[in-house]
Amino acid sequence: LAHTQEKFVSNKTENVISVLVQWMPFILKGFLLNLVISFLAMIIGTLLGVGLGLLRISRRSYLSNGARIFIQILQNTPWLVILFGVMFLVPSQFRIGSSQIAVAGWVQATVGLSLPIVANVAEILRGSVHSIPSAQWEACDSLGFNRRQALSMIILPQCYKRMLPPWMSWYAILTLATPIVAILGVREGLGSAQAAMESAGAKPEYLMPFYGFVMILFFIYIYPIARWTRWLEQRVSQ
Amino acid sequence: MSAYLAALFKDIHQKTGLNFVYMYDQFEYRRMIDGVWTSVELIVLCLICSIIFGLVGAAARESKSRIMFMIVGAYVEFFRNTPPYVQLLFFYFGIGSALPQIDMGGYFEPLIGRFGWAVISLSLFGGAFVTEIFRSGIESVPRTMREAAEALGYSRIQTFMHVVLPLALRFCLPALGGILISLLKYTSLAYAIAVPEVTYTSQLIWSDNFNVIEMMITLFIFYNLAVMFFSLLMSSLEKRLALPGYG
């Protein structure tokens, strides 16, 4: 038995793989936080984004121009910079009455990641509303609907189907951006992999398999979503 | 650095507390200029390399070889569906540490530095998207065009270079612009491997001077100007290349 064990240890690649297997549950647990962040950021982003999109298509020019500038700034700024902005400029502690409430790093990161989604969902909404033929608006007008009724009962219901594929591809982009929060010290999948390498002895031969494993995790999750999105896109365009 | 601007920003600092330190401090000014310049270099190199990767990928997909087709397909799917940040770490730390070091006479230097790995990794990531865009552009070239070129005696390569590619480029220019803009923004990820580009430099400056808000505003301005400049460039290119009767 001692002999086989020695052989096992001397075999470097086999050793690295066994270390990776040992740490897999830990990294997977971290990856769950990536998923949670992506879900929450997408929900916040979509809710606020629809609101911002409605402002963007408003007929009051100060509303639509304000929304346009806000969207453009968020769209033109790298996610990392937006994240830094939220992390450093939004207080990490709130005072409600006499009690201090600390905001966890991952919550701040979720808010930061939802901001670009807000801008892009708003743009998706605007694009799909504009893609509805103007005859629809005129028909609503002649039937006596006001603008709000026309939008909520006639125009928007037709938009959902067109909005779905780009919305899903933004979800994929968002999920692939979640490892950035490791830079800010949030221990999600990537952060866990880095911590695991550290505790396993920080050997350079760990780097490729551990980072590779994180990539594979994301690939397994995102690839089906990407295929589904493409399938939906083709169906919408037909 | 002009004395007038320096005095103005010193004044702003005293009166409003907004400390744009790089506008009046010679040392921080040099740091900032170097950072901006590194970012511009990084952006230009990444855009050019990703277009080259995209062209090669699209050409390989066009070729009749099944193996080439599968290799390019795997490349595109892999880079599109994994996090660009982890790709960067994988390349710089994973592959970079596995490559041999060069003996520079007394000390050792890695074969490819931080900047080089940032360019390689981000360009491969961008190239996967550009490949897909070129492919869809090539697909939208009418088949009759190729047949006409063939009838005129063009070889396969000549048809591709002189007929299909110029048309495909025009078809996919708007989508290409969008992808290149997002790649431009992704270059800020090079921060994570300490490439001294503008995000990294700003972080150095705000850790020394405690002026996070001012440096944040600077970063917003830098990236917004860069994106605006690039989209102006793309739209003027679109206008110059426009063909009557197409688009």
HADDOCK unambig.tbl for C-alpha pairs under 7 A between the chains (distance, minus, plus):
assign (segid A and resid 73 and name CA) (segid B and resid 224 and name CA) 6.70 0.50 0.50
assign (segid A and resid 76 and name CA) (segid B and resid 223 and name CA) 6.44 0.50 0.50
assign (segid A and resid 76 and name CA) (segid B and resid 224 and name CA) 5.29 0.50 0.50
assign (segid A and resid 76 and name CA) (segid B and resid 227 and name CA) 6.17 0.50 0.50
assign (segid A and resid 77 and name CA) (segid B and resid 185 and name CA) 6.70 0.50 0.50
assign (segid A and resid 77 and name CA) (segid B and resid 220 and name CA) 6.19 0.50 0.50
assign (segid A and resid 77 and name CA) (segid B and resid 223 and name CA) 5.75 0.50 0.50
assign (segid A and resid 77 and name CA) (segid B and resid 224 and name CA) 6.36 0.50 0.50
assign (segid A and resid 78 and name CA) (segid B and resid 185 and name CA) 4.78 0.50 0.50
assign (segid A and resid 78 and name CA) (segid B and resid 186 and name CA) 6.46 0.50 0.50
assign (segid A and resid 78 and name CA) (segid B and resid 188 and name CA) 6.72 0.50 0.50
assign (segid A and resid 80 and name CA) (segid B and resid 188 and name CA) 6.95 0.50 0.50
assign (segid A and resid 85 and name CA) (segid B and resid 216 and name CA) 6.57 0.50 0.50
assign (segid A and resid 176 and name CA) (segid B and resid 82 and name CA) 6.31 0.50 0.50
assign (segid A and resid 176 and name CA) (segid B and resid 83 and name CA) 4.37 0.50 0.50
assign (segid A and resid 177 and name CA) (segid B and resid 83 and name CA) 6.21 0.50 0.50
assign (segid A and resid 179 and name CA) (segid B and resid 85 and name CA) 6.92 0.50 0.50
assign (segid A and resid 180 and name CA) (segid B and resid 85 and name CA) 6.54 0.50 0.50
assign (segid A and resid 204 and name CA) (segid B and resid 97 and name CA) 6.66 0.50 0.50
assign (segid A and resid 207 and name CA) (segid B and resid 93 and name CA) 6.56 0.50 0.50
assign (segid A and resid 207 and name CA) (segid B and resid 94 and name CA) 4.81 0.50 0.50
assign (segid A and resid 208 and name CA) (segid B and resid 90 and name CA) 6.14 0.50 0.50
assign (segid A and resid 208 and name CA) (segid B and resid 94 and name CA) 4.45 0.50 0.50
assign (segid A and resid 208 and name CA) (segid B and resid 95 and name CA) 6.94 0.50 0.50
assign (segid A and resid 211 and name CA) (segid B and resid 86 and name CA) 6.63 0.50 0.50
assign (segid A and resid 211 and name CA) (segid B and resid 90 and name CA) 5.66 0.50 0.50
assign (segid A and resid 212 and name CA) (segid B and resid 90 and name CA) 6.99 0.50 0.50
assign (segid A and resid 215 and name CA) (segid B and resid 82 and name CA) 5.47 0.50 0.50
assign (segid A and resid 215 and name CA) (segid B and resid 83 and name CA) 6.79 0.50 0.50
assign (segid A and resid 215 and name CA) (segid B and resid 86 and name CA) 6.72 0.50 0.50
assign (segid A and resid 218 and name CA) (segid B and resid 82 and name CA) 5.67 0.50 0.50
assign (segid A and resid 219 and name CA) (segid B and resid 81 and name CA) 5.36 0.50 0.50
assign (segid A and resid 219 and name CA) (segid B and resid 82 and name CA) 5.34 0.50 0.50
assign (segid A and resid 222 and name CA) (segid B and resid 81 and name CA) 5.91 0.50 0.50
assign (segid A and resid 223 and name CA) (segid B and resid 81 and name CA) 5.88 0.50 0.50
